[in-house]
């Protein structure tokens, strides 16, 4: 496994998905060496974590070289030998060099690479070992750049990884369609395997007290709570969410909006909420995890995913498991597995506002959606997701005669 982050040092859903998938495959008996671009901070029971540098995970995130960071245009050479990864590209070069050295003594059965960050290392690993390469696409540069085309260098790396891969896993049908239409990859080379959920993660809280006492008090005073959990970046369409919030609050002043996350748009969004005259109803929490994240979900009545382009959207599953109603942009892949939800085009702020007004003023509608969604996600599991990926592994590692019996 070639990946870029794992909990607790993750900046988004990529690390969460990698962790639960690796855990589920490990439980099935697979021996997984999961490469990360920093010193390993945690060793898990069901798979091994291998650090490719001596840099701390926290320093990687602070340097902007995390899974959603950016890199310097002056440092795009894979031969860069910075003593400290001041940008993403130099860290990728060190990651790739470690993988090359590692393969001198360790030959895997399958190379499984998560997203463009590891595709260069994966291509080299395939060349050195002739082993099958599975490229797992959690997002493309078209998604990350929102309404823009993104970085051409990243597009080149993504394209090369998809071309060299023996098989591609897309986290949604929408992502598969994008790979086919924007990168020209044959559809039969791509399997759709949706992300899933571990319901046990949201069942137990050691501390029954909620982390957000102010919000609890406002709920006691009759306020409804709309939550959004994710990075504060252009991809997430949060400017559109705030515009919808203005319409919602004008119709129903007793609605609080809680934006949980961090990112480069934070100050811009705070200023926009003030310009729209709704700052008294908008709360920003910064990045949350653990109990604080579980409490955000539990205190919310409605979860909104307003993304301009969201290949999947794991937080929507987490919110549904915790008992919220869901409003999803039609550009969110998680809508392929969550059916009893409200949908809207990310730019249609009036439609989203109408949906939020309906949910916050009609308790019976809210309760019905919450209950139906909770039942849906309880039927999901990473075990089923792992079975699908295991079958793909077997297709490329087992003799044809044995494959026919699987």
C-alpha positions in Angstrom: 0.0 0.0 0.0 1.3 3.4 -1.0 -0.5 6.1 0.8 0.0 9.6 2.1 -1.8 9.8 5.4 -3.5 7.8 8.2 -5.3 8.9 11.4 -4.5 10.5 13.7 -2.3 12.6 11.3 -4.8 13.0 8.5 -6.2 16.2 7.0 -9.2 14.7 5.3 -11.2 11.6 4.3 -8.3 10.1 2.3 -6.5 8.9 5.4 -9.7 7.7 7.0 -10.6 5.6 4.0 -7.1 4.1 3.7 -7.1 3.2 7.4 -10.4 1.3 7.4 -9.7 -0.4 4.1 -6.3 -1.6 5.2 -7.8 -2.8 8.5 -10.6 -4.7 6.8 -8.1 -6.4 4.4 -5.8 -7.2 7.3 -8.6 -8.9 9.2 -9.1 -11.1 6.1 -5.5 -12.2 6.4 -3.6 -10.0 4.0 -0.1 -8.8 5.1 0.0 -5.1 4.3 3.0 -2.8 4.5 1.5 0.7 4.3 4.0 3.4 3.3 3.6 6.9 4.7 5.8 10.0 3.9 6.9 10.5 7.5 7.9 8.7 10.7 5.2 6.2 11.7 3.4 7.5 14.8 1.1 4.5 15.4 1.2 0.8 14.6 -2.1 -0.8 14.1 -3.1 -4.4 14.9 -4.1 -5.5 11.4 -1.4 -3.9 9.1 2.1 -2.5 9.3 2.9 1.2 8.9 6.3 2.0 7.4 7.7 5.5 7.4 9.7 6.6 4.3 11.4 9.6 5.9 12.6 10.6 9.4 10.3 13.7 9.4 7.5 13.9 11.9 3.9 13.6 10.7 3.1 17.0 12.3 5.9 18.7 10.4 4.7 17.3 7.1 1.3 18.8 7.7 2.7 22.1 8.9 5.0 22.4 5.9 2.0 22.2 3.5 3.1 18.9 2.1 0.1 16.9 3.4 -2.4 15.1 1.2 -4.2 18.4 0.3 -1.1 20.7 0.4 0.5 22.5 -2.5 4.0 22.5 -3.9 6.5 25.1 -5.1 6.7 25.6 -8.9 10.5 26.0 -8.6 10.9 22.5 -7.2 9.4 20.0 -9.5 12.3 17.6 -10.0 12.1 14.1 -8.7 15.9 14.3 -7.9 15.4 17.2 -5.4 17.5 16.5 -2.3 16.2 19.0 0.2 17.1 18.2 3.8 13.6 19.0 4.8 10.5 18.8 2.5 9.7 22.5 2.1 7.3 21.4 -0.6 5.3 18.5 -1.7 7.4 17.5 -4.7 10.6 17.1 -2.7 8.8 14.9 -0.2 7.4 12.8 -3.1 11.0 12.4 -4.4 12.2 11.1 -1.0 9.2 8.8 -0.8 9.9 7.3 -4.2 13.6 6.8 -3.4 12.7 4.9 -0.2 10.3 2.7 -2.1 13.0 1.9 -4.6 15.4 0.9 -1.8 12.7 -1.1 0.1 12.0 -3.2 -3.0 15.6 -4.4 -3.2 14.8 -6.8 -0.3 11.0 -6.9 -0.3 8.8 -7.9 -3.3 5.1 -7.5 -2.9 2.3 -9.6 -4.6 0.3 -6.4 -5.4 1.2 -2.7 -5.5 -1.8 -0.6 -4.3 -1.4 3.1 -4.7 -3.8 5.7 -3.3 -4.1 8.9 -5.4 -1.6 10.9 -7.5 0.6 11.6 -4.5 2.1 8.0 -4.7 1.7 7.3 -8.4 5.3 8.0 -9.3 6.5 5.6 -6.6 4.0 3.1 -7.7 5.1 3.2 -11.4 8.7 2.7 -10.4 7.7 -0.2 -8.1 5.9 -1.8 -11.0 8.9 -1.4 -13.3 11.2 -2.9 -10.7 9.1 -5.9 -9.7 6.7 -6.5 -12.7 3.9 -6.9 -10.1 0.4 -5.8 -10.7 -0.4 -2.1 -9.9 -3.8 -1.1 -8.6 -4.4 2.6 -8.8 -7.0 3.8 -6.3 -8.5 7.1 -7.2 -10.1 9.0 -4.3 -10.0 12.3 -6.1 -8.6 13.8 -9.3 -7.1 17.2 -9.9 -10.3 18.2 -11.6 -12.1 17.6 -8.3 -9.6 19.3 -6.1 -9.5 22.5 -8.2 -13.2 23.1 -7.9 -14.4 25.1 -10.9 -10.9 25.3 -12.4 -8.8 22.8 -14.4 -6.0 22.6 -11.7 -2.3 22.0 -12.0 -1.1 20.5 -15.3 1.8 18.7 -13.6 -0.6 16.9 -11.3 -2.7 16.0 -14.3 0.4 14.5 -16.0 1.2 12.4 -12.9 -2.4 11.2 -12.6 -2.5 10.3 -16.3 0.7 8.3 -16.1 -0.4 6.5 -13.1 -3.7 5.5 -14.7 -2.0 4.4 -17.9 0.6 2.3 -16.1 -1.9 0.7 -13.7 -3.2 -2.8 -14.4 -6.5 -1.9 -12.9 -8.1 1.2 -11.4 -10.5 1.5 -8.5 -12.7 4.6 -8.5 -14.6 5.6 -5.3 -17.8 6.4 -7.3 -19.4 6.0 -10.7 -19.0 9.8 -11.1 -15.2 9.4 -10.6 -15.1 6.5 -13.1 -16.9 8.6 -15.6 -14.5 11.5 -15.1 -11.5 9.2 -15.6 -13.0 7.8 -18.8 -14.0 11.2 -20.3 -11.2 13.5 -19.1 -8.2 11.0 -19.2 -9.4 8.7 -22.0 -9.0 5.5 -19.9 -11.1 2.5 -21.1 -14.1 1.9 -18.9 -13.4 -1.8 -18.5 -10.2 -1.0 -16.8 -12.0 0.7 -13.9 -14.0 -0.8 -11.1 -16.3 1.3 -8.8 -15.8 0.4 -5.2 -17.6 2.8 -2.8 -16.2 3.8 0.5 -18.0 2.5 3.6 -18.5 3.1 7.3 -17.5 1.5 10.6 -20.7 2.2 12.7 -18.9 1.2 15.9 -16.8 4.3 15.7 -19.8 6.5 16.5 -21.6 4.3 19.0 -19.6 4.9 22.2 -18.6 8.1 23.9 -16.6 7.9 27.1 -17.7 11.4 28.1 -21.5 11.9 27.7 -21.1 15.7 28.0 -21.3 17.4 24.6 -18.3 19.5 23.5 -20.5 22.3 22.3 -22.5 23.6 25.2 -23.3 26.9 23.6 -25.0 25.1 20.7 -26.8 22.8 23.1 -28.2 25.8 24.9 -29.3 27.3 21.6 -31.1 24.1 20.7 -32.9 24.2 24.0 -34.1 27.7 22.9 -35.6 26.2 19.7 -32.7 26.6 17.2 -32.0 24.0 14.5 -28.4 23.2 13.7 -27.1 22.7 10.2 -23.5 21.3 10.0 -20.8 21.1 7.4 -17.6 19.0 8.0 -14.7 19.3 5.7 -11.8 21.3 4.5 -12.4 25.0 3.9 -11.4 25.0 0.3 -12.9 26.1 -3.0 -13.7 22.4 -3.8 -16.2 22.3 -1.0 -18.5 25.1 -2.4 -18.8 26.8 1.0 -19.4 30.2 -0.5 -22.5 28.8 -2.0 -23.5 27.3 1.3 -23.2 30.7 3.0 -25.3 32.3 0.3 -28.0 29.6 0.9 -27.6 30.2 4.6 -28.6 33.8 4.1 -31.9 32.8 2.5 -32.5 30.2 5.1 -32.0 32.6 8.0 -34.2 35.2 6.5 -37.0 32.7 6.4 -36.2 31.0 9.7 -33.9 33.1 12.0 -33.6 30.2 14.5 -31.1 28.2 12.5 -27.4 27.9 13.4 -24.8 26.9 10.8 -21.6 25.2 12.1 -18.7 24.9 9.7 -16.2 22.4 11.1 -12.8 22.3 9.3 -9.7 24.3 8.4 -8.3 25.5 5.1 -7.1 28.4 3.1 -10.7 29.8 2.7 -11.3 30.2 6.4 -10.8 34.0 6.6 -12.6 34.6 3.4 -15.6 32.7 4.6 -15.7 34.5 7.9 -15.6 37.8 6.1 -18.3 36.7 3.7 -20.6 35.7 6.6 -20.2 39.2 7.9 -20.9 40.8 4.5 -24.0 38.8 4.2 -25.2 39.9 7.6 -25.4 36.4 9.0 -22.3 36.1 11.2 -24.4 35.8 14.4 -25.8 32.5 13.0 -22.5 31.1 11.7 -19.9 29.2 13.8 -16.5 28.1 12.7 -14.8 25.4 14.8 -11.5 24.7 13.0 -10.4 21.1 12.4 -12.0 18.5 14.7 -11.5 14.8 15.3 -12.3 12.2 17.8 -15.0 13.0 20.4 -15.3 16.6 19.1 -16.1 15.3 15.6 -18.6 12.8 17.0 -20.3 15.5 19.0 -20.6 17.8 16.0 -22.4 15.1 14.1 -24.7 14.3 17.1 -25.7 17.9 17.8 -26.5 18.5 14.1 -30.0 18.2 12.7 -29.0 18.5 9.1 -25.7 17.9 7.3 -24.9 19.7 4.1 -22.3 18.7 1.5 -22.1 21.6 -0.9 -19.1 20.4 -2.9 -18.5 21.6 -6.4 -16.9 18.2 -7.1 -16.8 15.5 -4.5 -15.7 12.1 -5.7 -17.3 10.4 -2.7 -17.8 12.3 0.6 -17.2 10.0 3.6 -18.4 12.6 6.1 -21.9 12.3 4.8 -22.0 8.6 5.8 -20.6 9.5 9.2 -23.3 12.2 9.7 -26.1 9.9 8.6 -24.9 7.2 11.0 -25.0 9.8 13.8 -28.6 10.7 13.1 -28.7 13.8 10.9 -30.7 14.5 7.7 -28.6 15.0 4.6 -28.6 17.6 1.8 -26.0 16.7 -0.9 -24.9 18.5 -4.0 -25.6 16.5 -7.1 -21.8 16.6 -7.7 -21.2 14.4 -4.7 -20.4 10.7 -5.3 -21.8 9.6 -1.9 -25.3 10.2 -3.4 -24.8 6.9 -5.2 -25.2 5.0 -1.9 -27.4 7.5 0.1 -30.8 7.6 -1.5 -33.1 9.2 1.1 -31.5 12.6 0.9 -32.2 16.0 -0.6 -30.1 16.8 -3.7 -29.2 20.2 -5.3 -26.8 21.6 -7.8 -23.9 23.2 -5.9 -24.6 26.6 -7.5 -28.4 26.5 -6.8 -28.4 28.3 -3.5 -32.1 29.0 -3.5 -33.0 25.3 -3.9 -30.6 24.4 -1.1 -32.2 27.1 1.1 -35.7 25.8 0.4 -34.6 22.3 1.4 -33.1 23.6 4.6 -36.2 25.7 5.4 -38.3 22.6 4.9 -36.2 20.4 7.2 -35.9 23.0 9.9 -39.6 23.9 10.0 -41.1 20.4 9.6 -40.1 18.1 12.4 -41.9 15.1 10.9 -40.0 15.4 7.6 -36.7 15.8 9.4 -37.4 12.8 11.6 -38.4 10.5 8.8 -35.2 11.3 6.8 -33.0 10.9 9.8 -34.5 7.5 10.6 -34.3 6.1 7.1 -30.7 7.2 6.6 -29.6 5.7 9.9 -31.1 2.3 8.8 -29.3 2.5 5.4 -25.8 3.2 6.8 -26.2 0.4 9.4 -26.2 -2.1 6.5 -22.9 -0.8 5.2 -19.5 -2.2 6.2 -15.8 -2.0 5.2 -15.8 -5.8 5.2 -18.0 -5.8 2.1 -15.7 -3.1 0.5 -12.6 -5.2 1.2 -14.2 -8.3 -0.4 -14.6 -6.4 -3.7 -11.0 -5.2 -3.6 -9.7 -8.7 -2.6 -11.5 -10.0 -5.7 -9.6 -7.5 -7.9 -6.3 -8.6 -6.3 -7.1 -12.2 -7.0 -7.9 -11.4 -10.6 -4.3 -10.2 -11.1 -2.4 -12.6 -8.9 -4.1 -16.0 -9.3 -3.8 -18.3 -12.3 -6.7 -18.1 -14.8 -7.9 -21.6 -13.8 -8.1 -20.7 -10.2 -9.7 -17.3 -10.9 -12.6 -19.1 -12.6 -13.5 -20.8 -9.3 -13.4 -17.7 -7.1 
